[in-house]
């Protein structure tokens, strides 16, 4: 699990660095657009939520992107009463890297957080 956490941290650090430098390219899927209005969020709120993600928000990945070269990482975040599914990718275009958000919408399935659950278990055992 420690190796996975290190890979997640590395991915998030690079994604956030690219996002701060160049912004986040959010795929304009209908679900992603509707989610903002349903959640009462602005594009800046969405960006802030993505930039606030941590290892504990990790859900799964990396997995191959079925559509294009590269890997995708899945995260989740609770916003109000809604569990949000977030799929991120660092895409390469020529020699540049782009921070892409493929999904940011209410989860359509139950999201598990393996790193959060492990942290909660350790706390319950007195931080072993």
N, C-alpha and C positions, 0 to 999 in steps of 0.2 A: 504493500500500500504506500510505503514511503517513496518508492520510485515513481509511482503514479502521481502522487501529490507534487513531486518535483517537476514532472512533465506538465502538469496542469499549471503550476506557478509560472513555468517558463513560457508556456503558450499565452497565458493571460498577460504577463509582463510585456511580451512582444506585441500582442494584439493592442493593448492599451497604448503603448508607445506609438505605434502606427496610427491609431485612432486619434490621438492627441495631435500628432504632426499633420495628418492628412484627412482626418474625419472618418466617419463610418459609412460605408456604402450599404444602405439598407435595401434589400430586394423589395420592390413595390408590389408584393403579392397582396391580394385582396384581404386576406386574414391579417396581415401585418398593418395595413392601413386602417381597417375597421377596429383593430385592437386599441389604437391610440384614442379614438373617440369614445369607445366603450369604457376604457379605463380613465378617461379624463386626463390623458397625458399629452404633453407637447412633444415635438421631436427632441427638444433639449432634455426633457424629463427622461425620454427613452435612452438617449445617449448617456445621461448621468447614471441610470440604472445599469446599463451595460458596463460602464467604467467602474462601477462599484462592485462588480462580481468578484468573488473570491473562490478559493478552493472548496469551501463549504457549499457553494452553489452548484458545484459540478454534478452532472447527472450521468453522462456517458461519453465515450469517445476516447481517442480519436477513431473515426471511422472513415473509410474512403468516401469521397463525394461521388455519388452515383451519376451526377450530371456533368462534372468537369474534373480536371486533375486536382489533386490535393485532398486534404483531410478536413472533416468537420468535427466540432466539439459541441456537446449539448450541455446546457445549464438550465437552471430554474430559479425563479425568484417569486416570493410572495408579495403581491402589491394589493393592499387592502385585503379583500376576501378571495382574491383570484390568484391561482398558481399560474405563473407565466413560463412558457416554454421558450427558450432562447437558443438558437443554433448559430454558432460563429465559425468563421473560417478566415485564415490568412491566405489570400489569393496572390498569385504572382502574375503580373502583366509586364512582359518584357523583363527589365531588371528592377522593377519597382514592386513593392508589396502593398497590398490593399487590405484594410480591415473590413470584412464583410459580415453583415448580419443577415442570415438567410431566413430566420424565423424569430418573431417576437410577438407572441399571441397567447391567449389563454390555452393552457394545456388541454389536450384532447384525451389524455390518459394520465394515470397516476405517475407522478415523478418521484423517483427515489434519489436520495442524496447520500451516496455511500460514504463520502468524507465527513459529512455532517453527522451521520449516524454513528460513525466511529468515534468522533469527538464527544458526542453525547454519552456513549457507552463508557468512555474513559472517565468522564466527569462523574458518572454514576458509581464508578468503582474507586472514586477518590483520586482520579487523575493518574492512575497507574501508567 
